[in-house]
Amino acid sequence: MPEDHTTSRRFGKVRYATIRKDFQQLRLAIRAHDSFAAEEAWEKCERWLEAISPAALRALDAEQKDRRTRNAAF
Protein backbone atom coordinates (compact mmCIF):
# COMPACT_ATOMS: atom_id res chain seq x y z
CA MET A 1 0.00 0.00 0.00
CA PRO A 2 1.50 3.39 -0.95
CA GLU A 3 2.28 5.87 1.79
CA ASP A 4 -0.07 8.80 2.38
CA HIS A 5 1.65 12.18 1.84
CA THR A 6 0.54 13.26 5.35
CA THR A 7 2.31 10.37 7.09
CA SER A 8 5.28 9.87 4.78
CA ARG A 9 8.81 10.67 5.95
CA ARG A 10 9.83 11.43 2.39
CA PHE A 11 8.98 13.78 -0.43
CA GLY A 12 9.88 11.73 -3.47
CA LYS A 13 13.38 10.46 -2.76
CA VAL A 14 14.16 13.20 -0.23
CA ARG A 15 13.62 12.99 3.52
CA TYR A 16 11.55 15.75 5.08
CA ALA A 17 14.43 16.21 7.56
CA THR A 18 16.54 17.50 4.67
CA ILE A 19 13.84 20.00 3.73
CA ARG A 20 13.55 21.19 7.34
CA LYS A 21 17.35 21.56 7.57
CA ASP A 22 17.45 23.74 4.45
CA PHE A 23 14.68 26.02 5.76
CA GLN A 24 16.37 26.23 9.17
CA GLN A 25 19.55 27.47 7.49
CA LEU A 26 17.48 30.12 5.72
CA ARG A 27 15.91 31.22 9.03
CA LEU A 28 19.33 31.50 10.67
CA ALA A 29 20.73 33.55 7.79
CA ILE A 30 17.77 35.93 7.90
CA ARG A 31 18.05 36.37 11.66
CA ALA A 32 21.76 37.09 11.28
CA HIS A 33 20.96 39.72 8.60
CA ASP A 34 23.40 37.94 6.29
CA SER A 35 21.99 38.57 2.82
CA PHE A 36 24.61 36.44 1.06
CA ALA A 37 23.92 33.41 3.27
CA ALA A 38 20.17 34.01 2.97
CA GLU A 39 20.39 34.06 -0.83
CA GLU A 40 22.41 30.84 -0.84
CA ALA A 41 19.97 29.18 1.57
CA TRP A 42 16.95 30.39 -0.42
CA GLU A 43 18.34 28.77 -3.56
CA LYS A 44 18.31 25.44 -1.72
CA CYS A 45 14.80 26.05 -0.35
CA GLU A 46 13.19 26.98 -3.66
CA ARG A 47 13.18 23.38 -4.80
CA TRP A 48 11.10 22.39 -1.76
CA LEU A 49 8.25 24.88 -2.22
CA GLU A 50 6.15 22.23 -3.92
CA ALA A 51 6.58 19.98 -0.89
CA ILE A 52 5.10 22.54 1.50
CA SER A 53 2.54 24.17 -0.77
CA PRO A 54 -1.06 23.39 0.22
CA ALA A 55 -2.01 23.91 -3.43
CA ALA A 56 0.46 21.22 -4.46
CA LEU A 57 -1.07 18.77 -1.99
CA ARG A 58 -4.58 19.52 -3.27
CA ALA A 59 -3.37 19.06 -6.84
CA LEU A 60 -1.78 15.74 -5.89
CA ASP A 61 -5.04 14.58 -4.28
CA ALA A 62 -7.06 15.68 -7.33
CA GLU A 63 -4.64 13.95 -9.69
CA GLN A 64 -4.82 10.70 -7.73
CA LYS A 65 -8.62 10.89 -7.58
CA ASP A 66 -8.78 11.54 -11.33
CA ARG A 67 -6.46 8.59 -11.97
CA ARG A 68 -8.64 6.29 -9.82
CA THR A 69 -11.78 7.49 -11.63
CA ARG A 70 -10.25 6.89 -15.08
CA ASN A 71 -8.96 3.44 -14.07
CA ALA A 72 -12.36 2.45 -12.68
CA ALA A 73 -14.04 3.47 -15.94
CA PHE A 74 -11.96 1.02 -17.99
C-alpha positions in Angstrom: 0.0 0.0 0.0 1.5 3.4 -0.9 2.3 5.9 1.8 -0.1 8.8 2.4 1.6 12.2 1.8 0.5 13.3 5.3 2.3 10.4 7.1 5.3 9.9 4.8 8.8 10.7 6.0 9.8 11.4 2.4 9.0 13.8 -0.4 9.9 11.7 -3.5 13.4 10.5 -2.8 14.2 13.2 -0.2 13.6 13.0 3.5 11.6 15.8 5.1 14.4 16.2 7.6 16.5 17.5 4.7 13.8 20.0 3.7 13.6 21.2 7.3 17.3 21.6 7.6 17.5 23.7 4.5 14.7 26.0 5.8 16.4 26.2 9.2 19.5 27.5 7.5 17.5 30.1 5.7 15.9 31.2 9.0 19.3 31.5 10.7 20.7 33.5 7.8 17.8 35.9 7.9 18.1 36.4 11.7 21.8 37.1 11.3 21.0 39.7 8.6 23.4 37.9 6.3 22.0 38.6 2.8 24.6 36.4 1.1 23.9 33.4 3.3 20.2 34.0 3.0 20.4 34.1 -0.8 22.4 30.8 -0.8 20.0 29.2 1.6 17.0 30.4 -0.4 18.3 28.8 -3.6 18.3 25.4 -1.7 14.8 26.0 -0.4 13.2 27.0 -3.7 13.2 23.4 -4.8 11.1 22.4 -1.8 8.2 24.9 -2.2 6.2 22.2 -3.9 6.6 20.0 -0.9 5.1 22.5 1.5 2.5 24.2 -0.8 -1.1 23.4 0.2 -2.0 23.9 -3.4 0.5 21.2 -4.5 -1.1 18.8 -2.0 -4.6 19.5 -3.3 -3.4 19.1 -6.8 -1.8 15.7 -5.9 -5.0 14.6 -4.3 -7.1 15.7 -7.3 -4.6 14.0 -9.7 -4.8 10.7 -7.7 -8.6 10.9 -7.6 -8.8 11.5 -11.3 -6.5 8.6 -12.0 -8.6 6.3 -9.8 -11.8 7.5 -11.6 -10.3 6.9 -15.1 -9.0 3.4 -14.1 -12.4 2.4 -12.7 -14.0 3.5 -15.9 -12.0 1.0 -18.0 
